[in-house]
Amino acid sequence: MNLYAPLRGAGIRVKDIAPDYSRLVVEMPLTRRNKNAVGTQFGGSLYAMADPFYMLLLMQRLGSHYLVWDQEATIRFVAPGKGLVRGVYSITEAQLSEIKAQAASGAKVLYTFHAQITHADGSVVAEVHKVLYIRLKPEFRPVTSPSVSS
């Protein structure tokens, strides 16, 4: 991931990935590559810190029987990023179980994840909400029998 050009270009680095893909940590220092006109972190770079990670984590956690796509995202800028910022993205066992239960029928699931991007001292720079589309792939969906009318 650290070689992926959109992340690398902004100075975003994946610092840690849990072996079971339940948690991922990214950091971005303030540099000339991600500084905006007023000398703080560019909003697009802050969003790039969150953009792919829930989808990638969930794809790993669910396995190859599921389709996982980004559906929607919002970011709310709370304070200017003035130095090193960090994003921690996690998917709990409870969330994973809930998603699997909702997707078991073969219907689509829209699931919202929430995260914060913070300074090193824990103060919030931005709040991110990611909505993912999750569905069993067609070949793994339950077979539905045609309705019979009398």
LOFITOR-364184 format. One line per field, with one value per residue (C-alpha): residue number from 1; residue in three letters; chain; x, z, y. Coordinates in steps of 0.05 Angstrom, whole numbers. Each point is the difference from the previous one (the first is absolute). Layout:
! residues N
nr NUM/...
rest ALA/...
kette A/...
c1 X/...
c3 Z/...
c2 Y/...
//
This chain:
! residues 150
nr 1/2/3/4/5/6/7/8/9/10/11/12/13/14/15/16/17/18/19/20/21/22/23/24/25/26/27/28/29/30/31/32/33/34/35/36/37/38/39/40/41/42/43/44/45/46/47/48/49/50/51/52/53/54/55/56/57/58/59/60/61/62/63/64/65/66/67/68/69/70/71/72/73/74/75/76/77/78/79/80/81/82/83/84/85/86/87/88/89/90/91/92/93/94/95/96/97/98/99/100/101/102/103/104/105/106/107/108/109/110/111/112/113/114/115/116/117/118/119/120/121/122/123/124/125/126/127/128/129/130/131/132/133/134/135/136/137/138/139/140/141/142/143/144/145/146/147/148/149/150
rest MET/ASN/LEU/TYR/ALA/PRO/LEU/ARG/GLY/ALA/GLY/ILE/ARG/VAL/LYS/ASP/ILE/ALA/PRO/ASP/TYR/SER/ARG/LEU/VAL/VAL/GLU/MET/PRO/LEU/THR/ARG/ARG/ASN/LYS/ASN/ALA/VAL/GLY/THR/GLN/PHE/GLY/GLY/SER/LEU/TYR/ALA/MET/ALA/ASP/PRO/PHE/TYR/MET/LEU/LEU/LEU/MET/GLN/ARG/LEU/GLY/SER/HIS/TYR/LEU/VAL/TRP/ASP/GLN/GLU/ALA/THR/ILE/ARG/PHE/VAL/ALA/PRO/GLY/LYS/GLY/LEU/VAL/ARG/GLY/VAL/TYR/SER/ILE/THR/GLU/ALA/GLN/LEU/SER/GLU/ILE/LYS/ALA/GLN/ALA/ALA/SER/GLY/ALA/LYS/VAL/LEU/TYR/THR/PHE/HIS/ALA/GLN/ILE/THR/HIS/ALA/ASP/GLY/SER/VAL/VAL/ALA/GLU/VAL/HIS/LYS/VAL/LEU/TYR/ILE/ARG/LEU/LYS/PRO/GLU/PHE/ARG/PRO/VAL/THR/SER/PRO/SER/VAL/SER/SER
kette A/A/A/A/A/A/A/A/A/A/A/A/A/A/A/A/A/A/A/A/A/A/A/A/A/A/A/A/A/A/A/A/A/A/A/A/A/A/A/A/A/A/A/A/A/A/A/A/A/A/A/A/A/A/A/A/A/A/A/A/A/A/A/A/A/A/A/A/A/A/A/A/A/A/A/A/A/A/A/A/A/A/A/A/A/A/A/A/A/A/A/A/A/A/A/A/A/A/A/A/A/A/A/A/A/A/A/A/A/A/A/A/A/A/A/A/A/A/A/A/A/A/A/A/A/A/A/A/A/A/A/A/A/A/A/A/A/A/A/A/A/A/A/A/A/A/A/A/A/A
c1 0/57/20/-70/11/-60/20/75/-8/-34/49/-51/32/-33/33/-34/-48/-26/15/-75/-15/-43/39/43/38/22/40/15/49/-10/46/5/-35/-64/-1/-57/1/-5/56/-42/-17/-37/-71/8/61/-37/-56/50/23/-69/-24/21/11/-68/-14/68/-6/-71/19/54/-45/-60/38/-13/-75/-18/-2/24/-2/4/-70/5/46/-1/54/-9/60/2/68/59/52/65/48/0/-71/-24/-60/-18/-50/-28/-54/-23/-24/-69/-2/24/-53/-54/21/1/-68/-30/32/-20/-65/37/-27/47/24/20/43/28/68/23/71/39/65/38/64/52/-32/-67/-35/-48/18/-55/-58/-11/-62/6/-60/19/-43/6/-34/11/25/-55/28/-3/-69/-55/-43/-69/-58/-51/-65/-57/-70/-62
c3 0/14/-73/-26/-35/26/72/-11/-36/61/49/29/31/25/68/25/-25/48/-25/-2/-36/57/8/-42/19/-49/12/-40/20/-24/-60/-61/-39/42/24/-22/-14/74/22/29/-26/-67/9/-58/33/66/-37/-37/69/8/-70/-16/68/24/-67/-1/72/-10/-65/39/60/-41/-52/-73/5/7/-43/38/-30/26/-6/33/43/40/36/50/13/74/8/-45/-6/22/7/1/-5/10/-21/34/-36/32/-12/62/4/17/-62/-43/29/-12/-72/-14/32/-42/-64/11/-38/-62/5/-3/65/9/62/29/33/41/13/22/-25/59/18/41/64/-18/-20/-58/-68/-40/6/-56/-16/-52/-27/-31/-46/19/-34/-10/-70/-44/3/76/9/27/-54/0/-25/-46/34/-16/-8/7
c2 0/48/-3/18/67/40/-16/6/67/30/-30/-48/-62/-63/-9/-64/-54/-52/-71/-15/66/24/66/45/64/54/63/62/55/71/9/45/-56/3/72/45/76/17/-48/-57/-70/0/-27/-49/-31/-6/-36/-44/-24/-33/-15/-72/-31/-23/-32/-35/-24/-26/-36/-37/-15/-25/-40/-13/-16/73/62/62/70/70/29/68/42/64/37/56/44/16/35/15/-55/33/-58/-75/-28/-71/-42/-65/-44/-63/-51/-37/-71/26/44/-58/-46/52/10/-75/-9/57/-26/-73/7/24/71/59/31/72/5/65/4/60/23/60/29/29/36/-37/29/-32/66/-11/29/-34/-49/-49/-42/-55/-38/-67/-42/-74/-59/-73/-14/-30/-70/0/30/-45/-32/29/-42/32/18/-48/29/-43
//
